[in-house]
Amino acid sequence: MNEAQRIQLNVRVSKDTSDKLDEIVEYYQENTKVGRVYKGDVLTDIIEKSYEIMQKQKKLNR
């Protein structure tokens, strides 16, 4: 993605949530072949997948 298309989000999360994100990032790092995995990449992937699921559910509810 082009850097001009990216924005920075500053959020506060609990220590437990941060630890879980670290664990997910480690899992992605161990199980993907894309090189270095960053928290932002993992969050983007999770959000995109959740969005797709939401869109499918919205279509089913029409």
N, C-alpha and C positions, 0 to 999 in steps of 0.2 A: 504494500500500500504506500502511496506517495506520502511523504512527511507532511506536505501541505494539507492533506486530508485528515490528519490525525489531530486529536485534541487530548489534553491531559485532564484526567479526572483525579481529584484528590478526595479520598473517602476515608472515613474512620471505621474500622471493623474491630471486632473483639480479637483478643489474642488467640482464642480457639479458632476463629475463622481464618486468621492469618496462618496459623499452623496447618490447617486443613488445605489451604491454598498451596503452601509450600510442599505438602505431601503430594498434591495433585500434579504440581509442576515436576516433581521428581519422577512421578509415574509417567508423565508424558515424555520426559527426557529419556527414561529407560526403554520406552515402548514405541518411540517414533524414530525415524531415520532422517530427520530434517536438520540435524545439528543442534545448536544451542536453543533451548526453549526458555522463553521469558514469561513472567507472570502476566504481562499484558496480552501475550499471544494466547495463553491458556484461557484467560477471562474472555477474550474475543471469541474463541472457539465455543466456550460454554454458552455465551450470550447468543451467538448465531444459531446454535443447535436448539436452545430453548425457544428462540423466536420462531424457528421453523415448526416446532411442535405446537406452539401457541396458534400459529396461522392454520395448521391442519385442524386443530380443535375448534377454532372459530368457524371454519368451513362446515364441519360436521354439525355444529349447533344451529346452522341457518335453516 
